């Protein structure tokens, strides 16, 4: 029996489920490795320039040539996998930021590659060479980070869904997500997933300081990590409302607003610092004629300029007839994400329209606990319940008595809802995830290269929670489960085939 000192969400954590998630995460990484090696063996890559390694531009004097590796075949096999964006990450880890367009790739992954290659894998340089060691470090970082991300994903899912079985189902889907090839390659997706999902887990576990640090690191891995500041904004909004209007404590509300603003700023700091670093290297100590155009703008954002100038990213700029295949490639993940949003909006319109302020008595108490309010459910409930009729409270108590036989966890977390289909996914605590996903879907469809949506949305927990609902809810057809798994398997096979041989995927 779980310790009574633990919060109910922690009591629901299932050690056997966590072990299963760990096994599935490792199995999925091994599967991707086998598929990648298989496709590389059977097919000839479209571009065979991956092993090319010119001297670093910032090296003032050419260094003497290093001796050839003792295992050249192994070194070549590792370096052949450095394709697409992996080339940039490995190059930055080796030579730093040499070109303007390289600043589109944030420094967390290259920094981790640099450190690991100079410490743990330093003795292997003689065997496979320096660049292969950098690539090997990148592979290890991405795959290990994904395994930990899967564990945190399960823990976060348990806290939010209050259902270990649904959390397990969603976590397994995450392990075999359609963008899996990028989580096993030298890409920043794994580190971003680890620090964003892990940060949200700590946020839900009342560890705000740790959450700030982890979510800030997610902004050091990928630019969309700054959007995670919105979770603190949502938290602050509800805490300040409760303090000002329910507890009638204006000073406390002001303090909550200041604290929340500081946390949001902390999440932004790594990304802003990196932009300042780019400005320092490219713009300062140059005459007006030598400055790049973005250096002269009122707010000199290097990242936005690079995305627009080098890759043509911009509002509706990708809406061209020739890009129709890419829209079709991204349509499954976009459709699933849009359906998850529509389902939630239709299920709880009052929650969405009021941004969670019109939640029921029980949901208000649950949200207060989830978003780190210090009071317990029992102490907060009477203050909130004064705004509701006694008849509604009696109805809720009757529901609790009916489900007592299902166990303490179910009775603790059951909410006032119209049907059993709203268990977990339609609770008010899902709302910030839906708002976050909505913004990302709109950005992926209208602004970005749309084919990137598959991996751009692959770290969004609510997509997997909704997919789990489709697969497990009794009122849903079983064909949804088959379709979802067929989609994941097809994109794993297709992605590992195309990506590993330097053909465009996403």
C-alpha positions in Angstrom: 0.0 0.0 0.0 1.3 3.4 -1.0 2.5 5.8 1.7 -0.3 8.2 2.7 2.2 11.0 2.7 2.5 10.8 -1.1 0.1 12.7 -3.3 -2.6 10.5 -4.9 -1.0 10.9 -8.3 2.2 9.4 -7.0 0.3 6.5 -5.5 -1.1 5.7 -8.9 2.4 5.2 -10.4 2.8 1.5 -11.3 6.4 0.1 -11.1 5.6 -2.7 -13.4 4.2 -0.2 -16.0 7.3 1.8 -15.7 9.4 -1.3 -16.3 7.3 -2.0 -19.4 7.8 1.5 -20.7 11.5 1.2 -20.2 11.6 -2.1 -22.1 9.5 -0.7 -24.9 11.7 2.4 -25.1 14.9 0.3 -25.4 13.2 -2.1 -27.9 12.1 0.7 -30.1 15.7 2.2 -30.2 17.1 -1.2 -31.1 14.5 -1.6 -33.8 15.4 1.7 -35.3 19.1 0.8 -35.2 18.5 -2.5 -37.0 16.3 -0.9 -39.6 18.8 1.9 -40.3 21.6 -0.6 -40.7 19.4 -2.8 -42.9 18.4 0.0 -45.3 22.0 1.3 -45.4 23.2 -2.1 -46.5 20.5 -2.8 -49.1 20.3 0.6 -50.7 22.7 3.2 -52.1 22.4 6.6 -50.4 21.3 9.5 -52.6 24.2 11.6 -51.3 27.4 9.9 -50.4 29.2 13.1 -49.1 28.5 12.4 -45.4 32.1 11.4 -44.6 33.5 14.7 -46.0 35.2 16.7 -43.2 36.9 19.9 -44.3 39.1 21.8 -41.8 37.5 24.1 -39.4 37.3 27.7 -40.6 38.2 29.2 -37.2 41.4 27.3 -36.9 44.1 29.9 -37.3 46.8 27.4 -38.2 46.3 24.1 -39.9 46.8 21.2 -37.4 48.9 18.2 -38.4 46.9 15.4 -40.0 45.7 12.9 -37.5 46.7 9.3 -37.9 44.2 7.0 -39.7 41.8 5.2 -37.4 42.6 1.6 -36.5 39.0 0.5 -37.4 38.3 2.5 -40.6 35.3 0.3 -41.6 33.6 1.0 -38.3 34.5 4.7 -38.5 33.0 4.9 -42.0 29.8 3.1 -41.0 29.3 5.6 -38.1 30.1 8.7 -40.2 27.8 7.6 -43.1 24.8 8.1 -40.7 25.7 11.8 -40.4 23.0 13.1 -42.8 20.6 16.1 -43.0 20.7 18.3 -39.9 23.1 15.8 -38.2 25.8 17.3 -40.3 25.3 20.7 -38.7 25.2 19.4 -35.1 28.4 17.4 -35.5 30.1 20.2 -37.3 29.2 22.7 -34.5 30.4 20.3 -31.9 33.7 20.0 -33.8 34.3 23.6 -35.0 31.8 25.8 -33.3 29.4 28.2 -35.1 31.2 29.0 -38.4 28.4 30.1 -40.6 25.4 32.3 -40.1 22.9 29.6 -41.0 24.4 27.3 -38.4 22.9 29.5 -35.7 19.5 27.9 -36.6 20.7 24.9 -34.5 20.7 25.6 -30.8 23.7 24.6 -28.7 22.5 22.1 -26.2 23.0 19.0 -28.4 26.4 20.1 -29.8 27.6 21.0 -26.3 26.6 17.6 -25.0 28.3 15.9 -28.0 31.5 18.0 -27.4 31.6 17.1 -23.7 30.9 13.4 -24.2 33.4 13.0 -27.0 36.1 14.7 -24.8 35.4 12.6 -21.8 33.7 9.2 -22.0 34.6 8.4 -25.6 37.9 10.2 -25.8 39.9 6.8 -25.7 37.9 5.6 -28.8 39.4 8.4 -31.0 42.4 6.2 -31.9 40.1 3.4 -33.0 37.5 5.3 -35.2 38.8 8.9 -35.5 37.6 12.2 -34.0 34.5 12.8 -36.3 33.2 9.3 -35.8 33.5 9.8 -32.0 31.5 13.0 -32.3 28.8 11.1 -34.3 28.9 8.2 -31.8 28.4 10.6 -28.9 25.5 12.2 -30.7 23.8 8.8 -31.2 24.3 7.8 -27.6 23.0 11.1 -26.3 19.8 11.0 -28.5 18.9 7.4 -27.7 19.6 7.6 -23.9 17.7 10.8 -23.7 14.8 9.3 -25.5 14.7 6.4 -23.0 14.5 8.8 -20.1 12.0 10.9 -21.9 9.7 7.9 -22.2 9.9 7.3 -18.5 9.0 10.9 -17.7 6.2 10.7 -20.3 4.6 7.8 -18.4 5.0 9.6 -15.1 3.5 12.8 -16.5 0.6 10.9 -18.1 -0.2 9.2 -14.8 -0.5 12.5 -13.0 -2.6 14.2 -15.7 -4.8 11.2 -16.8 -5.0 9.6 -13.3 -5.2 6.3 -15.1 -2.0 4.1 -15.1 -3.4 1.9 -17.9 -4.2 4.8 -20.2 -0.8 6.3 -19.3 0.9 3.0 -20.3 -0.9 2.9 -23.6 0.0 6.5 -24.4 3.7 5.9 -23.4 4.0 2.8 -25.7 2.7 4.9 -28.5 5.3 7.6 -27.7 8.0 4.9 -27.9 6.9 4.0 -31.4 5.9 7.5 -32.6 6.0 8.2 -36.3 9.0 10.5 -35.9 11.0 7.8 -34.2 13.9 8.0 -36.7 14.7 11.5 -35.5 14.8 10.4 -31.8 17.5 7.8 -32.7 19.6 10.1 -34.9 21.8 13.1 -34.2 18.9 15.5 -33.8 17.7 17.6 -30.9 14.3 16.0 -30.7 15.3 13.5 -27.9 16.9 16.2 -25.7 13.9 18.5 -26.2 11.4 15.7 -25.4 13.4 14.8 -22.2 13.6 18.4 -20.8 10.1 19.5 -21.9 8.2 16.4 -20.7 10.5 16.1 -17.7 10.0 19.7 -16.9 6.2 19.4 -17.1 6.4 16.3 -14.8 8.2 18.4 -12.2 5.8 21.2 -12.7 2.9 18.9 -11.9 4.8 17.4 -9.0 5.1 20.8 -7.2 8.8 21.1 -8.0 8.6 24.5 -9.6 12.3 25.4 -9.4 13.4 22.1 -11.0 10.6 22.6 -13.6 12.0 26.1 -14.5 15.4 24.7 -15.0 14.3 21.8 -17.2 12.0 23.8 -19.3 14.7 26.4 -19.8 17.0 23.7 -21.1 14.3 22.6 -23.5 14.6 26.1 -25.0 18.3 25.5 -25.3 17.6 22.4 -27.3 14.9 23.7 -29.7 13.4 27.1 -30.3 9.9 25.9 -29.6 11.0 25.2 -26.1 10.2 28.9 -25.3 6.5 28.0 -25.7 6.8 26.0 -22.5 6.7 29.3 -20.6 3.0 29.2 -21.4 2.5 26.5 -18.8 3.8 28.7 -16.1 1.6 31.5 -17.5 -1.4 29.2 -17.2 -0.4 28.2 -13.7 0.2 31.8 -12.6 -3.2 32.9 -14.0 -5.1 30.4 -12.0 -3.1 30.8 -8.8 -3.5 34.6 -8.9 -7.3 34.2 -9.6 -7.7 31.9 -6.6 -5.6 34.2 -4.4 -7.4 37.4 -5.4 -11.1 36.3 -5.7 -11.4 33.1 -3.6 -9.0 33.8 -0.8 -9.3 37.6 -1.0 -5.6 38.1 -0.6 -4.5 40.8 -3.0 -0.8 40.8 -1.9 -0.6 37.1 -2.4 -2.0 37.5 -5.9 0.6 40.1 -6.7 3.4 37.9 -5.4 2.1 35.0 -7.5 2.1 37.2 -10.6 5.6 38.4 -10.0 6.9 34.9 -9.4 5.1 33.6 -12.4 6.6 36.3 -14.6 10.1 35.6 -13.4 9.6 31.9 -14.1 8.5 32.7 -17.7 11.5 34.9 -18.2 13.8 32.2 -17.0 12.4 29.8 -19.6 13.1 32.5 -22.3 16.6 33.3 -21.0 18.6 30.5 -22.8 17.1 31.2 -26.2 17.6 35.0 -25.8 21.1 34.5 -24.6 21.9 32.5 -27.7 20.5 35.2 -29.9 22.7 37.7 -28.1 25.7 35.4 -28.7 24.9 35.4 -32.4 24.6 39.1 -32.5 27.9 39.5 -30.7 29.7 37.3 -33.2 28.1 38.5 -36.4 27.1 42.1 -35.9 29.4 43.8 -33.4 32.7 45.4 -34.4 31.5 45.7 -38.0 30.8 48.8 -40.1 27.2 49.5 -41.2 28.1 48.3 -44.7 29.4 45.0 -43.5 26.4 44.3 -41.2 23.9 41.7 -42.2 20.4 43.0 -42.7 19.0 41.5 -39.5 21.6 43.3 -37.5 20.0 46.7 -38.3 16.5 45.8 -37.3 14.8 47.2 -34.2 14.7 43.7 -32.6 17.6 41.8 -34.2 16.5 38.2 -34.0 19.0 36.0 -35.8 16.8 32.8 -35.7 13.9 34.3 -37.5 16.1 35.8 -40.2 17.8 32.5 -40.8 14.5 30.6 -41.0 13.1 33.1 -43.5 16.2 33.9 -45.6 17.8 30.4 -45.9 14.8 28.1 -45.7 11.9 30.3 -46.8 9.9 29.9 -43.6 7.0 32.4 -43.3 3.3 32.8 -43.1 1.6 31.0 -46.0 4.9 30.9 -47.9 4.7 27.2 -48.2 1.2 27.2 -49.7 2.3 26.2 -53.2 1.0 23.5 -55.5 4.4 21.8 -55.8 4.3 21.3 -52.0 1.1 19.2 -52.0 3.1 15.9 -51.4 4.6 17.5 -48.3 1.1 18.5 -47.0 0.0 14.9 -47.6 3.0 13.6 -45.7 2.1 15.7 -42.7 -1.6 15.1 -42.9 -1.8 12.1 -40.5 -0.2 13.9 -37.6 -2.0 17.1 -38.3 -5.4 15.3 -38.5 -4.8 13.5 -35.3 -3.8 16.7 -33.5 -6.7 18.6 -34.9 -9.1 15.8 -33.9 -7.7 15.8 -30.4 -8.4 19.5 -30.1 -11.9 19.3 -31.6 -12.8 16.4 -29.3 -11.7 18.3 -26.2 -13.5 21.5 -27.3 -16.7 19.6 -27.9 -16.4 17.7 -24.7 -15.7 20.7 -22.5 -16.7 23.9 -24.2 -17.2 25.7 -20.9 -13.7 24.9 -19.8 -12.1 26.0 -23.1 -14.1 29.3 -23.4 -13.4 30.2 -19.8 -9.8 29.1 -19.9 -10.5 26.7 -17.1 -12.1 29.2 -14.7 -15.5 27.6 -15.0 -14.3 24.1 -13.9 -16.4 22.1 -11.5 -15.8 22.0 -7.8 -13.7 18.8 -8.0 -11.7 20.0 -11.0 -10.9 23.3 -9.4 -9.5 21.4 -6.4 -7.6 19.0 -8.7 -6.2 21.9 -10.8 -5.2 23.7 -7.7 -3.3 20.6 -6.6 -1.8 20.0 -10.0 -0.6 23.5 -10.5 1.3 23.6 -7.2 -1.1 25.4 -4.9 0.1 24.7 -1.4 -3.3 24.0 0.1 -4.7 20.4 -0.1 -7.9 19.4 -1.8 -9.7 19.2 1.5 -8.8 22.7 2.7 -9.5 24.4 -0.7 -12.8 22.6 -1.4 -15.0 24.4 1.1 -13.9 27.8 -0.2 -14.8 26.9 -3.8 -17.9 24.9 -3.1 -19.7 27.9 -1.6 -20.2 29.0 -5.2 -22.1 25.9 -6.1 -25.4 24.5 -5.0 -25.7 21.8 -2.4 -27.6 19.6 -4.8 -24.7 19.4 -7.2 -22.3 18.5 -4.4 -24.7 15.7 -3.2 -24.8 14.3 -6.8 -21.0 14.3 -6.9 -20.8 12.5 -3.5 -23.2 9.9 -4.9 -20.9 9.3 -7.8 -18.0 8.9 -5.5 -19.8 6.3 -3.5 -20.6 4.3 -6.6 -17.0 4.1 -7.7 -15.4 3.4 -4.4 -15.2 -0.2 -5.3 -12.9 0.7 -8.2 -10.1 1.7 -5.8 -8.7 4.6 -3.9 -7.1 6.2 -7.0 -10.2 6.2 -9.0 -12.3 7.6 -6.2 -9.7 10.3 -5.4 -9.6 11.6 -9.0 -13.1 11.1 -10.4 -14.5 14.4 -11.8 -17.9 15.7 -12.5 -18.6 14.7 -16.1 -21.4 13.8 -18.4 -20.2 10.4 -19.6 -17.4 7.8 -18.9 -15.7 8.9 -22.1 -14.6 12.1 -20.4 -12.5 10.2 -17.9 -8.9 11.5 -17.9 -8.6 13.2 -21.3 -11.5 15.6 -20.9 -10.5 16.8 -17.5 -9.7 20.5 -17.0 -6.0 19.7 -16.3 -5.6 18.8 -20.0 -6.5 22.4 -21.1 -3.0 23.9 -21.1 -1.8 21.0 -23.2 -4.6 21.6 -25.7 -3.8 25.3 -25.9 -0.1 24.6 -26.4 -0.9 22.0 -29.1 -3.3 24.4 -30.9 -0.6 27.0 -31.2 1.9 24.5 -32.5 -0.5 23.0 -35.1 -1.3 26.5 -36.4 2.4 27.3 -36.6 3.2 24.0 -38.4 0.4 24.4 -40.9 0.6 28.1 -41.8 4.2 29.1 -41.1 6.7 26.2 -41.2 7.7 23.7 -43.8 4.6 21.5 -43.2 6.4 18.2 -43.6 8.3 19.0 -40.4 5.0 18.8 -38.5 5.5 15.0 -37.9 8.5 15.6 -35.7 7.5 19.1 -34.5 4.3 17.7 -32.9 5.8 14.3 -31.9 6.7 15.6 -28.4 3.2 16.9 -27.6 1.7 14.6 -24.9 -2.0 15.4 -25.7 -1.6 13.7 -29.1 -0.8 10.4 -27.6 -3.3 10.8 -24.8 -6.1 11.3 -27.4 -4.8 8.4 -29.5 -4.8 6.2 -26.4 -8.4 7.3 -25.8 -9.4 6.3 -29.3 -7.7 2.9 -28.8 -9.1 2.0 -25.4 -12.5 3.7 -25.1 -15.3 1.1 -25.4 -17.5 3.4 -27.5 -14.7 3.9 -30.1 -14.3 1.5 -33.0 -11.3 -0.9 -32.9 -10.4 0.2 -36.4 -9.0 3.5 -34.9 -6.4 1.4 -33.0 -5.4 -0.5 -36.1 -5.1 2.8 -38.1 -3.0 4.5 -35.5 -0.6 1.6 -35.1 -0.5 1.1 -38.9 0.4 4.9 -39.2 3.2 4.6 -36.7 4.7 1.4 -38.2 4.5 2.8 -41.7 6.2 6.0 -40.8 8.9 4.2 -38.8 9.7 2.0 -41.8 9.4 4.8 -44.3 11.3 7.2 -42.2 14.2 4.9 -41.5 14.4 4.0 -45.2 14.4 7.5 -46.6 16.2 9.4 -43.8 19.1 7.0 -43.5 19.8 7.1 -47.2 19.6 10.9 -47.5 16.2 11.0 -49.1 13.7 13.7 -47.9 11.3 12.6 -45.2 10.4 15.4 -42.8 
